[in-house]
Amino acid sequence: MCGIVGYWGPDKPKEIILDGLRRLEYRGYDSTGVAIFDGAELKVFRSPGKLNRLEEKLKGVEFGGATGIGHTRWATHGEPNEANAHPHKIGPVAIVHNGIIENYQDIRDELISRGVKLNSETDSELIAHLLNNELSLGKNLLQATTKVIPQLRGAYSILVADENEPDSLIAFKNGPPMLVGLGKDEVIIASDVQAFIKRTNRIVYLDDGDIVYSKQGEVKFYNPQGKEIEKKIVEVKWDSARAEKAGFDYFMQKEIFEQPKAIRETLEPHIEYKPLRVALRDTGFSEEEFLKFKRIQIIACGTSWHSALVAKYVLEKVARIPTDVDIASEFHYRDPVIDNETLVVTISQSGETADTLSCLRLVKKMGISTLSICNVPNSSIDREAKGRIYTKAGTEIGVASTKAFTAQLVVVGLLALHLARIRKTCPENLLKKYTEALLAIPSQVEVCLDHDKWFKEAAKSLSEFKGFLYLGRGINYPIALEGALKLKEITYLHAEGYPAGELKHGPIALVDNTMAIIALAPRDDLYEKNVSNIQEVKARGGQIIAIGTGDDKNLKNLSKHYLSIPETTWMANPILESIPIQLLSLHLAVELKRDVDQPRNLAKSVTVE
C-alpha cells in the first residue's frame, strides 16, 4: 500500500528519499510528501498526484541536514489532497504512516474535546498529535513512542522524525512491513527492500511490536515497553538491476516475458532425476509429517486465491486429499471449524497480505500446522508459518501479478505430486508423466510468448466491446476468473469469469454482438462440453476469442480470434493458458492508453484489511 522511506547519513536526504519513493511507485499511491531537516528545522513538502509533482515543488530546494522521511500515500481516511498527504507535522514531530488506526474516531473525539485543532481528515495526523503531547511533557522520542503505542489499535507501520533530535529516526510497527537497511555510515528505514537495495543488502526486519531507534547512525531495537532487544541482521541476495525494465516498455510486459525463467527456478530445487520425481526440499515438514494430514485448507486473496482454486482441483484429483479454499477476508470472520489433522496453506506473493497474515495468526493460535507459498523470503507470512515453499519469481513491480501467479501454479503442482507420491494415490507412470509436463512448461511458455504479435492483433479489435465474459470448466475455471481480474485491473473495463456450465443460469442473457467471450477450451476431458458452450454463445451473437490446444480447426471456425497453446496435460494447461490472457490484457490496456504498471486505485501489496 503506502510507501515509506527514511534516511540518515552523509549523502543528500532529498535525493535518496525521492529515489526510494520512486522505487516504491509500483505499490500504488495518490499523493506524496517529504519532511527533511534544514539545520534544526523540519521542512515539509507535499503534493497530491504522482511523484513528479512533488519533484517539481522540490526543484532547486536545498536542505542543510542529514535526516529526512518520505511517503507515498494510498488514501484510506480522507480524499487524496495535499492536506491529507503525509508527512503530518505537529509541533516538532513529523510522521509518515502505513495502515489503518481502528480506534481513529475515539482518538479524534478525545483530541477535539481537549481543544486540539485538526488539519486533515486522516487517522495518521492523530499519531503526530499523540506523540507531540508526550514530547511536550518532557519525554524523549523513545519514551514518547512507548507511551503512544498502547493508545493505538489497528494495523500500522510508523516512521517519526523530531526537531528535538535532528539526527534521529524512530519507527515501530504492528502489521504492515518495516525494514531497516544498514549501509556504510548511513541508515535507511523503509516499508520495502526495493527502496534501498541498491545501497545496502544488510537488513533487519522488524516484527510486530518492535521499535527501531536510530541516533546519529547508532541503531538500537526495543520492545513496546522500551526494553532493548537483539535483532538479527540478514544479508539479502537481491540484485537491484532485476527491478529495471530491461528494454521493455512496461514492467508488466517484462515480467510476462520473465516467466520461463521464474518457472524454471521455482521447479529446480524440487526435482530429482534418478528416478524422475518431485521431492519437495526444505519445506519445514518431513514426509512423515505430511502423511499425518487428512485435509488441506488454503487461504489467499486476489490472484493468489485463483491459484488456490487451481490447487484444489490438483490436490484432490492427484493426491486424493480433501481441500477447501477460502478468501482470507471471509475466512477470518466466519468462525472456521478446523482441526489439527488439517494443514493450512497460505498463498501470498508479497508475504505481507494483511487478511492472509491475520488468518495465519488465527489458525496458529488454534494449534494448526501452517505452510506458506510465498515469493518474498523473510516477509511476515514467511517468518511466521511453520513451513514454506518459495516461488522463485524474483521482484515483481507491476501491480497486476503475472510471473508470481504462474510460479504459484507450479508450486501447487509440485505440492500435489509430492503428496501423491508419499500417499501412493497416483500410479508411478502418471506421476512421471505429470513431472515431465511440468519440466516442459518453461519451453512451452516461450512458444506462447513467441506468438505475442497475434495476441496484440487480437487485443486491437477488442477495445469497442461493452463487456467481457471469460468461460472455463474444471481446472480452467479459475483461469477464467484470473483473466477477468487482469482485464479489470489494467483496462478498467467490465469483465466476469464464469464456469461455462453455468451459462444458462443467467449470464447468457448478457450475450449479444457487443459482448466478447474469451473461452478457455484446451484439449482435455471437458473439451466437447466447452465447444457446446461456445456454440451457444456464438448463436446469440457473442464474439469468440478461443484459447485452445495446437491447431484446433474446430475452434478456429467458431472464433473471431483463435489463440493456441502447446499440448500438455490437464494439470499444466492453466499455466499455459495464463500467458494469452495476460498478453491480451496488456495489449488492450496499451491500446486504451491506460497506466499499465500503476492502475488507478490499486496497490501491489494490500497490507491493511
C-alpha positions as CSV (number, residue, x, y, z in Angstrom):
1,M,0.0,0.0,0.0
2,C,1.7,3.2,1.1
3,G,5.5,3.6,0.7
4,I,7.7,4.8,3.5
5,V,11.4,5.9,3.2
6,G,13.6,7.5,5.9
7,Y,17.3,8.4,5.7
8,W,20.1,9.5,8.0
9,G,23.6,9.7,6.6
10,P,26.3,11.8,4.7
11,D,24.5,12.0,1.4
12,K,21.7,14.3,0.4
13,P,18.5,13.0,2.1
14,K,16.3,14.6,-0.6
15,E,17.8,12.6,-3.5
16,I,17.9,9.3,-1.6
17,I,14.3,9.6,-0.3
18,L,12.9,10.6,-3.7
19,D,14.8,7.7,-5.3
20,G,13.4,5.3,-2.7
21,L,9.9,6.6,-3.2
22,R,10.3,6.2,-7.0
23,R,11.2,2.6,-6.5
24,L,8.1,2.1,-4.4
25,E,5.7,3.6,-7.0
26,Y,4.6,0.2,-8.0
27,R,2.8,-0.2,-4.7
28,G,0.1,2.3,-5.8
29,Y,-0.5,5.8,-4.4
30,D,-2.3,9.0,-4.8
31,S,-0.2,11.6,-3.0
32,T,3.4,12.1,-1.9
33,G,5.4,14.1,0.6
34,V,8.7,14.6,2.4
35,A,9.9,16.1,5.7
36,I,13.6,16.9,5.6
37,F,15.9,18.7,8.1
38,D,17.3,22.1,7.1
39,G,19.5,22.8,10.1
40,A,17.3,22.1,13.2
41,E,14.1,22.7,11.3
42,L,12.0,20.0,9.6
43,K,10.7,21.4,6.3
44,V,7.6,19.7,4.9
45,F,6.6,19.5,1.2
46,R,3.5,17.6,0.0
47,S,1.6,17.1,-3.2
48,P,-1.5,15.2,-4.4
49,G,-0.9,13.0,-7.5
50,K,2.2,11.4,-8.8
51,L,5.8,11.8,-7.6
52,N,6.8,14.1,-10.4
53,R,4.5,16.8,-9.0
54,L,6.4,16.7,-5.7
55,E,9.7,16.7,-7.5
56,E,8.6,19.9,-9.3
57,K,8.0,21.5,-5.9
58,L,11.4,20.4,-4.7
59,K,13.3,21.6,-7.8
60,G,16.1,23.9,-6.6
61,V,15.3,23.4,-2.9
62,E,18.4,22.6,-0.8
63,F,18.4,21.1,2.7
64,G,21.2,21.5,5.2
65,G,20.5,18.4,7.3
66,A,21.3,14.7,7.3
67,T,17.9,13.3,8.1
68,G,14.5,13.1,6.4
69,I,11.4,11.0,5.9
70,G,9.2,10.5,2.8
71,H,5.9,8.9,1.9
72,T,3.6,7.8,-0.9
73,R,0.0,7.6,0.3
74,W,-2.9,5.4,-0.8
75,A,-6.0,7.0,0.7
76,T,-7.9,5.3,3.4
77,H,-9.2,8.2,5.6
78,G,-9.8,11.4,3.7
79,E,-9.6,12.2,0.0
80,P,-6.2,12.4,-1.8
81,N,-5.3,16.0,-1.4
82,E,-2.4,18.0,0.0
83,A,-3.9,18.4,3.4
84,N,-4.3,14.6,3.8
85,A,-0.9,13.8,2.3
86,H,2.0,12.7,4.5
87,P,4.2,13.7,6.4
88,H,2.0,15.2,9.1
89,K,3.9,17.7,11.3
90,I,2.5,18.7,14.6
91,G,4.9,20.9,16.8
92,P,8.4,19.4,16.4
93,V,7.3,16.0,15.3
94,A,6.6,14.7,11.7
95,I,5.3,11.2,11.0
96,V,4.5,9.0,8.0
97,H,2.2,6.1,8.4
98,N,1.1,3.0,6.5
99,G,-2.1,1.2,7.8
100,I,-5.4,1.9,9.5
101,I,-5.9,3.1,13.0
102,E,-9.1,1.3,14.0
103,N,-9.8,3.4,17.1
104,Y,-9.3,6.5,15.0
105,Q,-12.8,8.0,15.9
106,D,-12.2,7.6,19.6
107,I,-8.8,9.3,19.5
108,R,-10.2,12.1,17.2
109,D,-13.1,12.8,19.6
110,E,-10.8,12.9,22.6
111,L,-8.4,15.3,20.9
112,I,-11.2,17.6,19.7
113,S,-12.7,17.6,23.3
114,R,-9.3,18.9,24.5
115,G,-9.4,21.8,22.0
116,V,-6.9,20.3,19.6
117,K,-7.3,21.7,16.0
118,L,-7.0,19.0,13.3
119,N,-5.6,19.9,9.9
120,S,-6.7,16.8,7.9
121,E,-9.3,14.1,7.7
122,T,-6.7,11.3,8.3
123,D,-6.2,8.9,11.1
124,S,-2.4,9.4,10.6
125,E,-2.4,13.0,11.8
126,L,-3.7,11.8,15.2
127,I,-0.5,9.9,15.8
128,A,1.5,13.1,15.4
129,H,-0.7,14.8,17.9
130,L,-0.3,11.9,20.4
131,L,3.5,12.0,20.1
132,N,3.6,15.8,20.3
133,N,1.6,15.6,23.5
134,E,4.0,13.2,25.2
135,L,7.1,15.2,24.0
136,S,5.5,18.3,25.5
137,L,5.6,16.6,28.9
138,G,9.4,16.4,28.7
139,K,9.8,12.8,27.4
140,N,12.4,12.0,24.8
141,L,11.4,10.4,21.5
142,L,11.7,6.8,22.6
143,Q,9.8,7.4,25.8
144,A,7.0,9.2,23.9
145,T,6.8,6.3,21.5
146,T,6.3,3.7,24.3
147,K,3.5,5.9,25.7
148,V,1.7,6.2,22.3
149,I,1.8,2.6,21.2
150,P,-0.7,1.3,23.8
151,Q,-3.1,4.0,22.6
152,L,-3.3,2.7,19.0
153,R,-5.4,-0.2,17.8
154,G,-5.1,-1.5,14.3
155,A,-2.5,-2.2,11.6
156,Y,0.3,0.3,11.3
157,S,3.9,1.0,10.5
158,I,5.0,4.5,11.5
159,L,8.2,6.4,11.0
160,V,8.9,9.5,13.0
161,A,11.4,12.5,12.9
162,D,11.7,15.0,15.8
163,E,13.1,18.5,15.7
164,N,14.4,18.0,19.2
165,E,16.7,15.2,17.8
166,P,17.7,16.2,14.2
167,D,20.0,13.2,13.7
168,S,17.4,10.6,15.0
169,L,14.7,8.5,13.4
170,I,12.3,6.1,15.2
171,A,9.9,3.6,13.7
172,F,7.5,1.0,15.0
173,K,5.0,-1.4,13.5
174,N,2.1,-3.7,14.1
175,G,1.1,-5.4,10.8
176,P,2.4,-3.6,7.6
177,P,6.1,-4.3,6.9
178,M,9.0,-2.1,8.1
179,L,12.7,-2.8,7.4
180,V,16.0,-1.2,8.4
181,G,18.8,-1.0,5.9
182,L,22.3,-0.7,7.4
183,G,24.6,0.9,4.9
184,K,28.1,2.3,5.2
185,D,27.8,5.2,7.7
186,E,24.1,5.5,6.8
187,V,20.7,4.2,8.0
188,I,17.6,3.8,5.8
189,I,14.2,2.8,7.2
190,A,11.6,1.7,4.6
191,S,8.5,-0.3,4.0
192,D,10.1,-2.4,1.2
193,V,13.6,-3.6,0.4
194,Q,13.2,-2.1,-3.1
195,A,13.6,1.4,-1.6
196,F,17.3,0.8,-0.7
197,I,18.6,-2.4,-2.1
198,K,21.0,-0.6,-4.4
199,R,22.6,1.0,-1.4
200,T,22.8,-1.9,1.0
201,N,21.8,-5.6,1.4
202,R,22.2,-5.7,5.2
203,I,18.7,-5.6,6.5
204,V,16.9,-6.0,9.8
205,Y,13.2,-7.0,9.5
206,L,11.0,-5.5,12.3
207,D,8.5,-7.8,13.9
208,D,5.2,-6.6,15.3
209,G,5.8,-4.7,18.4
210,D,9.4,-3.8,17.6
211,I,10.7,-0.3,17.9
212,V,13.9,0.8,16.0
213,Y,15.7,3.9,17.3
214,S,18.5,5.4,15.1
215,K,20.5,8.2,16.7
216,Q,23.5,9.6,14.8
217,G,23.7,6.2,13.0
218,E,23.7,4.1,16.1
219,V,20.8,1.7,15.7
220,K,19.1,0.0,18.7
221,F,15.9,-2.1,18.9
222,Y,13.3,-2.1,21.7
223,N,10.1,-3.9,22.7
224,P,6.9,-1.9,23.2
225,Q,7.8,-1.2,26.8
226,G,11.2,0.3,25.9
227,K,13.4,-2.6,26.8
228,E,16.3,-3.1,24.5
229,I,16.2,-6.3,22.4
230,E,18.6,-8.1,19.9
231,K,17.7,-8.4,16.3
232,K,19.3,-10.4,13.5
233,I,20.9,-8.8,10.5
234,V,20.0,-10.5,7.3
235,E,22.1,-10.2,4.1
236,V,19.7,-10.5,1.2
237,K,20.7,-11.7,-2.3
238,W,18.6,-9.3,-4.4
239,D,20.0,-7.6,-7.4
240,S,18.5,-4.2,-7.9
241,A,19.1,-4.4,-11.7
242,R,16.5,-7.1,-11.8
243,A,13.9,-4.5,-10.9
244,E,14.6,-2.4,-14.1
245,K,12.6,-2.6,-17.3
246,A,15.4,-4.2,-19.3
247,G,14.3,-2.6,-22.6
248,F,10.6,-3.4,-22.3
249,D,8.0,-0.6,-22.3
250,Y,6.3,-1.7,-19.1
251,F,7.3,-3.7,-16.0
252,M,4.3,-5.9,-16.5
253,Q,5.4,-6.7,-20.1
254,K,8.9,-7.5,-18.8
255,E,7.5,-9.8,-16.1
256,I,5.3,-11.7,-18.5
257,F,8.4,-12.5,-20.6
258,E,10.4,-13.5,-17.5
259,Q,8.0,-16.4,-16.8
260,P,10.1,-19.1,-18.4
261,K,13.0,-18.2,-16.0
262,A,10.7,-17.8,-13.0
263,I,9.1,-21.2,-13.6
264,R,12.5,-23.0,-14.2
265,E,13.9,-21.5,-10.9
266,T,10.8,-22.5,-9.0
267,L,10.9,-26.1,-10.3
268,E,14.6,-26.7,-10.0
269,P,15.1,-27.3,-6.2
270,H,12.3,-29.9,-6.0
271,I,13.0,-32.2,-9.0
272,E,15.0,-35.5,-8.6
273,Y,16.2,-37.1,-11.9
274,K,17.2,-40.7,-10.9
275,P,14.4,-41.7,-10.8
276,L,12.5,-38.7,-12.1
277,R,10.2,-37.4,-9.4
278,V,9.1,-34.5,-7.3
279,A,10.6,-34.4,-3.8
280,L,9.9,-31.1,-2.0
281,R,13.0,-29.8,-0.2
282,D,13.4,-27.5,2.9
283,T,9.7,-27.1,3.5
284,G,9.8,-27.5,7.3
285,F,7.8,-30.7,7.1
286,S,9.1,-34.2,6.8
287,E,7.3,-36.8,4.6
288,E,6.0,-38.5,7.8
289,E,4.5,-35.2,9.0
290,F,2.9,-34.6,5.6
291,L,1.3,-38.1,5.9
292,K,-0.5,-37.1,9.1
293,F,-2.7,-34.6,7.4
294,K,-6.2,-35.7,6.4
295,R,-7.3,-32.4,4.9
296,I,-5.9,-29.1,3.4
297,Q,-7.3,-25.7,3.9
298,I,-5.9,-23.0,1.6
299,I,-6.3,-19.3,2.3
300,A,-5.5,-16.5,-0.1
301,C,-6.6,-13.2,-1.7
302,G,-7.0,-11.9,-5.2
303,T,-4.8,-13.6,-7.8
304,S,-3.4,-15.9,-5.2
305,W,-6.9,-17.1,-4.5
306,H,-7.2,-18.1,-8.1
307,S,-4.0,-20.2,-7.8
308,A,-5.6,-21.7,-4.7
309,L,-8.6,-22.7,-6.6
310,V,-6.4,-24.5,-9.2
311,A,-4.7,-26.2,-6.2
312,K,-8.0,-27.6,-5.1
313,Y,-8.5,-29.4,-8.4
314,V,-4.9,-30.8,-8.5
315,L,-4.7,-31.8,-4.8
316,E,-8.0,-33.6,-4.8
317,K,-7.5,-35.4,-8.2
318,V,-3.9,-36.4,-7.9
319,A,-3.2,-36.5,-4.1
320,R,-6.8,-37.5,-3.2
321,I,-6.8,-35.2,-0.2
322,P,-9.9,-33.1,0.6
323,T,-9.1,-29.5,0.0
324,D,-11.0,-26.3,0.9
325,V,-10.3,-22.9,-0.4
326,D,-11.2,-19.6,1.3
327,I,-10.8,-15.9,0.6
328,A,-8.8,-14.7,3.6
329,S,-11.1,-11.7,4.3
330,E,-14.0,-14.2,4.7
331,F,-12.2,-17.0,6.4
332,H,-11.1,-14.9,9.4
333,Y,-14.6,-13.7,10.3
334,R,-16.7,-16.9,9.8
335,D,-15.6,-18.8,12.9
336,P,-14.0,-21.6,10.9
337,V,-14.1,-25.2,12.1
338,I,-10.7,-26.8,11.7
339,D,-8.7,-29.5,13.5
340,N,-5.1,-30.5,14.0
341,E,-5.2,-33.1,11.2
342,T,-5.6,-30.1,8.7
343,L,-2.7,-28.4,7.0
344,V,-3.4,-24.7,6.4
345,V,-1.7,-23.4,3.3
346,T,-1.4,-19.6,2.8
347,I,-0.6,-18.2,-0.6
348,S,0.7,-14.6,-0.9
349,Q,3.1,-13.0,-3.5
350,S,4.3,-10.4,-1.0
351,G,4.1,-12.3,2.2
352,E,2.6,-9.2,3.7
353,T,-1.1,-9.5,2.7
354,A,-2.9,-8.3,5.8
355,D,-6.0,-10.6,5.6
356,T,-3.9,-13.7,4.9
357,L,-1.5,-12.8,7.7
358,S,-4.3,-12.4,10.2
359,C,-5.7,-15.8,9.2
360,L,-2.3,-17.4,9.6
361,R,-2.1,-16.0,13.1
362,L,-5.7,-17.1,13.9
363,V,-5.0,-20.8,13.0
364,K,-1.6,-20.7,14.7
365,K,-3.4,-19.8,18.0
366,M,-5.6,-22.9,17.4
367,G,-2.5,-25.1,17.2
368,I,-2.9,-25.8,13.5
369,S,0.1,-26.5,11.2
370,T,0.8,-23.9,8.6
371,L,2.7,-23.9,5.2
372,S,3.3,-20.7,3.2
373,I,3.6,-20.3,-0.5
374,C,5.4,-17.0,-0.9
375,N,7.6,-15.0,-3.2
376,V,9.5,-12.9,-0.6
377,P,11.8,-14.6,1.9
378,N,11.8,-13.1,5.4
379,S,8.4,-11.5,4.8
380,S,5.9,-11.6,7.7
381,I,4.0,-14.7,6.4
382,D,7.2,-16.5,5.6
383,R,8.6,-15.9,9.0
384,E,5.5,-16.8,10.9
385,A,4.5,-20.0,9.1
386,K,5.9,-23.4,10.3
387,G,6.8,-24.4,6.7
388,R,7.3,-22.8,3.4
389,I,7.7,-23.3,-0.3
390,Y,9.1,-20.4,-2.3
391,T,8.1,-19.2,-5.7
392,K,11.3,-18.0,-7.3
393,A,9.7,-15.3,-9.4
394,G,12.0,-12.5,-8.3
395,T,11.0,-8.9,-7.9
396,E,7.5,-8.2,-9.4
397,I,7.0,-4.5,-9.9
398,G,3.8,-4.3,-12.0
399,V,0.7,-4.1,-9.8
400,A,-1.1,-6.8,-11.9
401,S,0.6,-10.1,-11.0
402,T,1.9,-12.3,-13.8
403,K,5.0,-14.3,-13.1
404,A,4.3,-14.7,-9.4
405,F,0.9,-16.2,-10.4
406,T,2.3,-18.8,-12.8
407,A,5.1,-19.6,-10.3
408,Q,2.3,-20.2,-7.7
409,L,0.6,-22.6,-10.1
410,V,3.9,-24.5,-10.5
411,V,4.3,-24.8,-6.7
412,V,0.8,-26.1,-6.2
413,G,1.5,-28.7,-8.9
414,L,4.8,-29.7,-7.1
415,L,2.9,-29.9,-3.8
416,A,0.3,-32.2,-5.3
417,L,2.8,-34.5,-6.9
418,H,4.9,-34.7,-3.7
419,L,1.8,-35.6,-1.6
420,A,0.6,-38.1,-4.3
421,R,4.0,-39.9,-4.2
422,I,4.2,-40.3,-0.5
423,R,0.4,-41.0,-0.1
424,K,0.6,-43.5,-3.0
425,T,-2.6,-42.1,-4.6
426,C,-1.4,-41.9,-8.2
427,P,0.3,-44.6,-10.4
428,E,4.1,-44.0,-10.9
429,N,3.8,-43.8,-14.6
430,L,1.2,-40.9,-14.3
431,L,3.4,-39.1,-11.7
432,K,6.3,-39.3,-14.1
433,K,4.1,-38.0,-16.9
434,Y,2.9,-35.1,-14.8
435,T,6.5,-34.3,-13.7
436,E,7.7,-34.4,-17.3
437,A,4.9,-32.0,-18.2
438,L,6.0,-29.5,-15.5
439,L,9.6,-29.7,-16.7
440,A,8.4,-28.9,-20.3
441,I,6.4,-25.8,-19.2
442,P,9.3,-23.2,-19.4
443,S,10.0,-24.1,-23.0
444,Q,6.2,-24.2,-23.9
445,V,5.7,-20.8,-22.3
446,E,8.5,-19.5,-24.6
447,V,6.5,-20.8,-27.5
448,C,3.4,-18.9,-26.3
449,L,5.4,-15.7,-25.9
450,D,6.7,-16.1,-29.5
451,H,3.0,-15.7,-30.6
452,D,2.8,-12.3,-28.9
453,K,2.1,-10.4,-32.2
454,W,-1.1,-12.5,-32.6
455,F,-2.2,-11.6,-29.1
456,K,-1.5,-8.0,-29.8
457,E,-3.5,-8.1,-33.0
458,A,-6.5,-9.8,-31.2
459,A,-6.4,-7.1,-28.5
460,K,-6.6,-4.3,-31.0
461,S,-10.1,-5.4,-32.1
462,L,-11.4,-5.7,-28.5
463,S,-11.5,-2.0,-27.4
464,E,-15.1,-1.4,-28.7
465,F,-16.8,-4.2,-26.8
466,K,-19.1,-3.3,-23.9
467,G,-18.1,-6.3,-21.7
468,F,-16.0,-9.4,-21.5
469,L,-17.1,-12.9,-20.4
470,Y,-14.4,-15.4,-19.6
471,L,-15.5,-19.0,-19.6
472,G,-13.8,-22.2,-18.4
473,R,-14.7,-25.6,-17.0
474,G,-13.0,-27.6,-14.3
475,I,-9.4,-26.6,-13.6
476,N,-9.7,-23.9,-16.3
477,Y,-12.5,-22.1,-14.5
478,P,-10.0,-20.3,-12.0
479,I,-8.1,-19.1,-15.1
480,A,-11.3,-17.6,-16.4
481,L,-11.5,-15.7,-13.1
482,E,-7.9,-14.6,-13.3
483,G,-8.3,-13.5,-16.9
484,A,-11.3,-11.3,-16.0
485,L,-9.4,-9.9,-13.0
486,K,-6.4,-9.0,-15.1
487,L,-8.6,-7.2,-17.6
488,K,-10.4,-5.2,-14.9
489,E,-7.2,-4.3,-13.2
490,I,-5.4,-2.6,-16.1
491,T,-8.1,-1.7,-18.7
492,Y,-10.9,-0.6,-16.3
493,L,-13.4,-2.5,-18.5
494,H,-16.1,-4.7,-17.0
495,A,-15.3,-8.4,-17.2
496,E,-16.6,-11.5,-15.5
497,G,-15.2,-15.0,-15.1
498,Y,-17.8,-17.8,-15.1
499,P,-18.0,-21.6,-15.1
500,A,-19.0,-22.4,-18.7
501,G,-21.6,-24.9,-17.4
502,E,-23.4,-22.0,-15.6
503,L,-24.1,-20.0,-18.8
504,K,-27.8,-21.0,-18.9
505,H,-28.3,-20.0,-15.3
506,G,-28.2,-16.3,-16.1
507,P,-25.1,-15.0,-17.8
508,I,-26.2,-16.0,-21.3
509,A,-28.8,-13.1,-21.1
510,L,-25.8,-10.7,-21.4
511,V,-24.6,-12.1,-24.7
512,D,-25.0,-10.2,-27.9
513,N,-22.7,-8.9,-30.6
514,T,-21.2,-6.3,-28.3
515,M,-20.0,-8.9,-25.8
516,A,-16.6,-10.5,-26.2
517,I,-16.4,-14.1,-25.0
518,I,-12.9,-15.4,-24.0
519,A,-13.3,-19.2,-24.0
520,L,-10.7,-21.5,-22.4
521,A,-11.1,-24.7,-24.3
522,P,-7.9,-26.8,-24.3
523,R,-7.9,-30.5,-25.3
524,D,-9.0,-32.3,-22.1
525,D,-11.9,-34.4,-20.8
526,L,-14.2,-31.4,-20.9
527,Y,-13.3,-30.2,-24.4
528,E,-16.6,-31.2,-26.1
529,K,-18.7,-29.6,-23.4
530,N,-16.7,-26.4,-23.8
531,V,-17.3,-26.4,-27.6
532,S,-21.0,-26.8,-27.0
533,N,-21.0,-23.7,-24.7
534,I,-19.0,-21.8,-27.3
535,Q,-21.6,-22.7,-30.0
536,E,-24.4,-21.5,-27.6
537,V,-22.9,-18.0,-27.2
538,K,-21.9,-17.7,-30.9
539,A,-25.5,-18.4,-31.9
540,R,-26.5,-15.4,-29.8
541,G,-24.0,-13.1,-31.4
542,G,-21.2,-13.4,-28.9
543,Q,-17.8,-12.6,-30.4
544,I,-15.5,-15.5,-29.6
545,I,-11.8,-15.4,-28.6
546,A,-10.9,-19.0,-28.0
547,I,-7.8,-20.3,-26.3
548,G,-7.2,-23.9,-27.3
549,T,-4.6,-26.6,-27.9
550,G,-2.4,-26.5,-31.0
551,D,-4.0,-26.2,-34.5
552,D,-7.6,-26.7,-33.5
553,K,-9.6,-26.2,-36.7
554,N,-12.9,-26.6,-34.9
555,L,-12.2,-23.7,-32.6
556,K,-10.8,-21.6,-35.4
557,N,-14.0,-21.9,-37.3
558,L,-16.1,-20.8,-34.3
559,S,-13.8,-17.9,-33.3
560,K,-13.2,-14.3,-34.2
561,H,-9.7,-14.9,-32.9
562,Y,-8.1,-18.2,-32.0
563,L,-5.1,-18.3,-29.7
564,S,-3.2,-21.5,-29.4
565,I,-1.2,-23.0,-26.6
566,P,1.1,-26.1,-26.8
567,E,-0.3,-29.5,-25.9
568,T,0.3,-30.6,-22.3
569,T,-1.5,-32.4,-19.5
570,W,-4.8,-31.2,-18.0
571,M,-2.8,-30.3,-14.9
572,A,-0.4,-27.9,-16.7
573,N,-3.0,-26.3,-19.0
574,P,-3.7,-23.5,-16.6
575,I,-0.1,-22.3,-16.6
576,L,0.0,-22.1,-20.4
577,E,-3.5,-20.5,-20.6
578,S,-2.3,-17.7,-18.3
579,I,0.1,-16.4,-21.0
580,P,-2.5,-15.4,-23.6
581,I,-4.9,-13.9,-21.0
582,Q,-2.0,-11.8,-19.6
583,L,-0.9,-10.6,-23.0
584,L,-4.5,-9.8,-24.1
585,S,-5.0,-7.6,-21.1
586,L,-1.6,-5.9,-21.5
587,H,-2.1,-5.0,-25.2
588,L,-5.7,-3.9,-24.7
589,A,-4.6,-1.6,-21.8
590,V,-1.9,-0.1,-24.1
591,E,-4.5,0.3,-26.9
592,L,-6.7,2.2,-24.4
593,K,-3.8,4.3,-23.1
594,R,-4.1,3.0,-19.5
595,D,-1.4,3.2,-16.9
596,V,-0.3,-0.5,-17.2
597,D,2.1,-0.7,-14.2
598,Q,0.2,1.6,-11.8
599,P,-3.5,1.2,-12.5
600,R,-5.8,3.6,-10.6
601,N,-7.0,2.8,-7.1
602,L,-4.8,-0.4,-6.8
603,A,-1.8,-1.2,-4.7
604,K,0.7,-4.0,-5.3
605,S,0.6,-5.3,-1.7
606,V,-2.5,-5.0,0.4
607,T,-1.1,-4.6,3.9
608,V,-4.3,-3.4,5.6
609,E,-7.7,-5.0,5.8
